Amino acid sequence: MGPDITNVRQRFQLKELVEEIVFPAQTLSDQYATVTIHTQDGKTFSGVTAADGDQLVILQASGEKVRIDRRTEEEAIPSRKSAMPDGLLEVLTLGEIVDLFAYLRRSER
């Protein structure tokens, strides 16, 4: 789930990429804004949403797509939290982080 990052270095400076990884909620693209949907039957779904006719498609962080009838939507609450999870670098070793940013630097050419 997320944007195509194949040519990410052609669009962003390395500093911007580091900031996006370390502080994912700092700048939120409308295209990937997360919304929490409450339905009339008491269910709650969170994720990136898209309209599909009379249905609302919710792409959840797990990768699962949920379809709900738009007429059953009771409340939609926009989130200021990024779909990109916090702490992405916490599971990496220092060497893996260095490798990641070396790769990102290499892809700027």
VOPAGU-2260 file (C-alpha; in pm, 1 decimal, decimal comma):
REM VOPAGU-2260
SITE   aa  ch    i         X         Y         Z
SITE  MET   A    0       0,0       0,0       0,0
SITE  GLY   A    1     142,1     335,4     -96,2
SITE  PRO   A    2     293,9     526,9    -381,3
SITE  ASP   A    3     528,1     391,2    -645,4
SITE  ILE   A    4     875,9     479,0    -518,0
SITE  THR   A    5    1069,8     357,4    -820,9
SITE  ASN   A    6    1181,0     709,9    -916,9
SITE  VAL   A    7    1138,8     875,0    -579,6
SITE  ARG   A    8    1482,5    1042,2    -591,4
SITE  GLN   A    9    1386,9    1225,3    -909,5
SITE  ARG   A   10    1100,7    1390,8    -721,9
SITE  PHE   A   11    1243,4    1444,2    -372,5
SITE  GLN   A   12    1570,3    1545,2    -211,1
SITE  LEU   A   13    1733,4    1288,9      21,2
SITE  LYS   A   14    1662,2    1519,1     317,4
SITE  GLU   A   15    1288,6    1509,4     234,8
SITE  LEU   A   16    1290,9    1130,3     214,8
SITE  VAL   A   17    1463,7    1100,6     552,4
SITE  GLU   A   18    1205,3    1336,0     705,8
SITE  GLU   A   19     916,7    1134,4     556,0
SITE  ILE   A   20    1056,1     809,4     696,2
SITE  VAL   A   21    1139,0     945,3    1041,9
SITE  PHE   A   22     832,0    1173,5    1075,0
SITE  PRO   A   23     563,4    1014,6     852,9
SITE  ALA   A   24     277,8    1237,6     974,8
SITE  GLN   A   25     467,4    1563,0     917,6
SITE  THR   A   26     343,0    1605,4     559,0
SITE  LEU   A   27      34,3    1412,0     457,3
SITE  SER   A   28     -64,8    1371,8      93,6
SITE  ASP   A   29    -439,9    1392,2      35,3
SITE  GLN   A   30    -398,8    1091,2    -190,0
SITE  TYR   A   31    -297,4     873,6     107,1
SITE  ALA   A   32    -497,0    1039,7     386,1
SITE  THR   A   33    -635,2     794,5     638,6
SITE  VAL   A   34   -1000,8     809,9     739,6
SITE  THR   A   35   -1186,2     630,3    1017,9
SITE  ILE   A   36   -1535,6     524,4     910,9
SITE  HIS   A   37   -1809,0     439,8    1161,1
SITE  THR   A   38   -2107,6     253,6    1018,0
SITE  GLN   A   39   -2469,1     251,1    1135,8
SITE  ASP   A   40   -2429,8    -108,2    1255,8
SITE  GLY   A   41   -2148,7      -8,6    1493,8
SITE  LYS   A   42   -1850,5    -124,2    1289,0
SITE  THR   A   43   -1534,0      84,8    1254,3
SITE  PHE   A   44   -1284,1      75,4     969,4
SITE  SER   A   45    -968,2     281,0     918,4
SITE  GLY   A   46    -764,8     326,1     606,2
SITE  VAL   A   47    -730,1     501,1     275,4
SITE  THR   A   48   -1070,2     535,1     109,9
SITE  ALA   A   49   -1201,5     552,8    -245,0
SITE  ALA   A   50   -1555,1     577,5    -378,4
SITE  ASP   A   51   -1675,2     302,9    -611,5
SITE  GLY   A   52   -2033,8     376,1    -712,3
SITE  ASP   A   53   -2260,4     316,4    -412,5
SITE  GLN   A   54   -1974,6     157,0    -221,1
SITE  LEU   A   55   -1684,8     293,5     -24,1
SITE  VAL   A   56   -1362,4      93,6     -55,3
SITE  ILE   A   57   -1133,2     110,9     246,5
SITE  LEU   A   58    -775,7      -9,8     209,1
SITE  GLN   A   59    -666,8     -93,7     562,8
SITE  ALA   A   60    -307,5     -93,6     688,4
SITE  SER   A   61    -315,3    -475,8     680,7
SITE  GLY   A   62    -362,8    -456,3     303,6
SITE  GLU   A   63    -719,5    -586,4     330,1
SITE  LYS   A   64    -983,7    -406,2     123,3
SITE  VAL   A   65   -1322,7    -360,9     283,7
SITE  ARG   A   66   -1629,3    -253,4      86,6
SITE  ILE   A   67   -1922,5     -90,8     262,3
SITE  ASP   A   68   -2243,6      54,5     130,2
SITE  ARG   A   69   -2198,9     431,8     138,6
SITE  ARG   A   70   -2552,6     471,5     275,4
SITE  THR   A   71   -2451,9     282,9     593,0
SITE  GLU   A   72   -2172,9     529,9     670,3
SITE  GLU   A   73   -2257,7     711,2     990,6
SITE  GLU   A   74   -1942,5     916,4    1038,8
SITE  ALA   A   75   -1611,5     970,4     859,2
SITE  ILE   A   76   -1328,9    1114,6    1066,0
SITE  PRO   A   77   -1013,1    1227,0     883,0
SITE  SER   A   78    -692,6    1130,0    1058,5
SITE  ARG   A   79    -380,4    1339,9    1094,4
SITE  LYS   A   80    -186,4    1015,4    1120,4
SITE  SER   A   81      -1,3     880,2     820,6
SITE  ALA   A   82     -76,4     539,1     677,3
SITE  MET   A   83     300,5     490,9     697,4
SITE  PRO   A   84     365,4     348,8    1043,8
SITE  ASP   A   85     580,9     530,8    1297,6
SITE  GLY   A   86     912,7     377,6    1394,1
SITE  LEU   A   87    1000,9     215,8    1062,0
SITE  LEU   A   88    1371,8     243,6    1134,4
SITE  GLU   A   89    1343,5      95,8    1485,2
SITE  VAL   A   90    1348,7    -262,1    1357,0
SITE  LEU   A   91    1662,2    -206,5    1148,3
SITE  THR   A   92    2021,0    -230,4    1262,1
SITE  LEU   A   93    2246,9      71,5    1214,9
SITE  GLY   A   94    2412,0    -107,8     922,0
SITE  GLU   A   95    2074,6    -167,4     753,9
SITE  ILE   A   96    1982,9     200,5     795,6
SITE  VAL   A   97    2314,3     303,2     640,8
SITE  ASP   A   98    2249,1      62,3     351,5
SITE  LEU   A   99    1898,1     201,7     301,4
SITE  PHE   A  100    2018,4     559,9     273,4
SITE  ALA   A  101    2314,3     459,2      57,8
SITE  TYR   A  102    2064,1     296,8    -177,1
SITE  LEU   A  103    1846,8     607,2    -177,5
SITE  ARG   A  104    2151,6     825,0    -255,1
SITE  ARG   A  105    2253,6     593,2    -540,1
SITE  SER   A  106    1909,5     615,3    -696,3
SITE  GLU   A  107    1942,0     994,6    -734,1
SITE  ARG   A  108    2154,8     959,0   -1046,4
